[in-house]
Amino acid sequence: MLDLGLDGKVAIITGGSDGLGRAAAERLAREGARVAICGRRKERLEQAADGIRKATGGQILAQVADVSRMADIEALVAATVAQFGGLDILVNNAGQSAAGGFETVSDEAWQSDIDLKLMGAVRCCRLAIPHMKRRGGGRIINITNLGGKAPAAKGLPTSVTRAAGINLTKSLANEYAPDKILVNTICVGFVKSGQWERRAQGKDVEAFYKEAAKSVPVGRVGEADEFADLVAFLVSARAGYITGTAVNFDGGRSAVV
């Protein structure tokens, strides 16, 4: 058995009420980590926390928060540290797809996407890093996507904010390596999640995934549990020599490495 060394660690996962965030939270809880999850919808968030507790027996904190609001992030970090005594791991997962042609994207849409995906991660990192320093190190994972490396047409503003997230990852990795804080990003391709199911707009979800799989070299869409396994490895003691890296989680779909 591969011991990931996560027992007793404290993690925050933003956007943890469903999909990839929930899968990652459950995986870390199974490894013995104490996990705080946040989301904007209280009922869904509490249902997710209860489900994870029942599945793992783990300690889960559910904190309603909108990461585009600084006060919500401050409350999230403060509640986590108050309940669990510190902070070792941050997974910046909150976000939603926003894709359109350049001339159709308003200033308001640009600002909303920047506040949610880029500044949300910036602010979470800013508040988390001092706690990690006090613990002698930590792990940060920024969840981005393939468009941050190789943008397609009409992928704005997400492709720009995700590119900024990749740059943020490398910048923080370089600055905080001496503090034993390792920072990586996972560039996500087609992976089963609530977000894709909502975009199917009531159509047969499996048919949607089958069509999407045609553009994936391995011939299928990824599973949330597979994503969670990657997160668990990257935040673990076993990944102690990996920082400043952008990992494509895409079944080979990306045009770039």
Summary of the structure (lengths in Angstrom):
residues: 257
radius of gyration: 17.3
end to end distance: 30.3
largest distance: 53.0
contacts: 898
relative contact order: 0.15
helix: 50%
strand: 18%
